[in-house]
Amino acid sequence: MARTGRRKRGGTTFAFRLTNGGSIATKIQRVRGKRIARLGALPAVKPRTGGVRIAFSGRVGRKWLVPGRYRALLRASNASGRSRWTGVRFTVVR
């Protein structure tokens, strides 16, 4: 079978549950031992109440993440206030 030159698109999904609607802010950070480097933020998402999935392609802005350890910080906010930042660690393998 001939190869078409296309690579299978990878990525991951951040999944969680919201009790109230609002918007979700997401920051991506690189973790190297005890050092943490801020890389940027993803566009805000305005999901509905209930189960939420945010697709993450492995890019921050126009740059692809290089293999390594990272942390995504997520915070929900609505008219009544904001939640605390919640961190999720993940690894980019290639």
Phi, psi and omega per residue, in radians:
M1 nan 2.329 -3.121
A2 -1.367 2.525 3.087
R3 -1.513 2.485 -3.107
T4 -1.647 -0.109 -3.115
G5 1.530 -0.109 3.101
R6 -1.475 2.407 3.042
R7 -1.719 2.548 3.069
K8 -1.160 2.246 3.139
R9 -1.296 2.299 3.112
G10 -1.788 -2.813 3.129
G11 2.388 -3.080 -3.140
T12 -2.529 3.059 3.135
T13 -2.317 2.294 2.997
F14 -1.613 2.065 -3.084
A15 -2.066 2.380 3.131
F16 -2.819 3.085 -3.117
R17 -2.113 2.370 3.088
L18 -1.925 2.430 3.078
T19 -1.584 -0.416 3.090
N20 -2.299 2.589 3.076
G21 -1.213 2.972 -3.140
G22 2.758 -2.573 3.092
S23 -2.234 2.730 -3.119
I24 -2.051 2.169 3.040
A25 -1.749 2.435 -3.101
T26 -2.321 2.247 3.055
K27 -2.025 2.520 3.098
I28 -2.010 2.312 -3.128
Q29 -2.271 2.539 3.055
R30 -1.605 2.332 -3.110
V31 -1.962 2.104 3.081
R32 -2.284 1.686 -3.076
G33 1.126 -2.131 3.101
K34 -1.626 -0.134 -3.137
R35 -1.503 2.444 3.117
I36 -2.256 2.191 3.130
A37 -1.913 2.264 3.095
R38 -1.363 2.255 -3.118
L39 -1.824 -0.601 -3.113
G40 2.682 -3.011 -3.102
A41 -2.185 2.695 3.044
L42 -1.616 2.748 3.096
P43 -1.030 2.496 3.137
A44 -1.109 2.537 -3.134
V45 -2.055 2.444 3.123
K46 -2.045 1.400 -3.113
P47 -1.444 2.958 3.047
R48 -1.555 3.059 3.102
T49 -1.170 2.543 3.102
G50 1.954 -2.652 -3.131
G51 -1.240 2.315 -3.088
V52 -2.221 2.428 3.040
R53 -2.247 2.231 3.073
I54 -1.991 2.046 3.132
A55 -1.342 2.393 3.111
F56 -2.236 2.082 -3.039
S57 -1.469 -0.247 -3.068
G58 1.775 0.171 3.102
R59 -2.045 2.528 2.985
V60 -2.120 1.971 -3.006
G61 1.190 -2.176 3.120
R62 -1.742 -0.041 -3.048
K63 -1.768 2.375 3.038
W64 -1.388 2.525 3.069
L65 -1.315 2.390 3.083
V66 -1.430 2.775 3.122
P67 -0.963 2.401 -3.129
G68 2.751 -2.991 -3.128
R69 -1.733 2.442 -3.095
Y70 -2.411 2.948 3.059
R71 -2.404 2.345 3.037
A72 -1.853 2.238 3.072
L73 -1.862 2.238 -3.117
L74 -2.138 2.453 3.101
R75 -2.487 2.256 3.100
A76 -1.642 2.516 3.060
S77 -2.536 2.595 3.057
N78 -2.607 -2.934 -3.069
A79 -1.079 -0.478 -3.089
S80 -1.562 -0.102 3.078
G81 2.530 -2.918 -3.124
R82 -2.144 2.654 3.034
S83 -1.540 3.040 3.018
R84 -1.332 2.773 3.041
W85 -1.181 2.336 3.100
T86 -2.049 2.247 -3.072
G87 -1.760 2.502 3.065
V88 -2.291 2.166 3.123
R89 -1.598 2.498 3.079
F90 -2.598 2.864 -3.118
T91 -2.159 2.341 3.025
V92 -1.672 2.148 -3.064
V93 -1.707 -0.499 3.024
R94 -2.936 nan nan
